[in-house]
Amino acid sequence: MTTPISSVGATPTPAAAGGGDGGLRKAAEAFEAVILRQLMASMRQAKLGDDIFGSSATDNFREMADARTADSIAAMRQFGIADMVERQFRGQLGGLASGLKGGVQ
């Protein structure tokens, strides 16, 4: 009544394993979000005056809000960073696939 482990854990397809079109797009957007978070953090460090409501809790919530904002901006794909990363990796994946089709010499 039990199935062997080898038949349960079949090898996943590239799309199911996070590969494919959606996986590369999500990874590129995540990379753009990281860049935008760093950009926003640098802008926050350049304070022009004292924060009258400043506390560690305020800072934590501000960081969370900045992270969410960066994720939203990256999802809109307005900066073009994700598009460039995706284009670059598509070119590398295309070269890899054609090298595999050619066989081993």
Secondary structure, DSSP 8 states (H G I E B T S, - for coil): ----HHHHS----TTTTT-HHHHHHHHHHHHHHHHHHHHHHHHHHS-SS--TT--HHHHHHHHHHHHHHHHHHHHHT-SSHHHHHHHHHHHHHHHHHHHHHT---
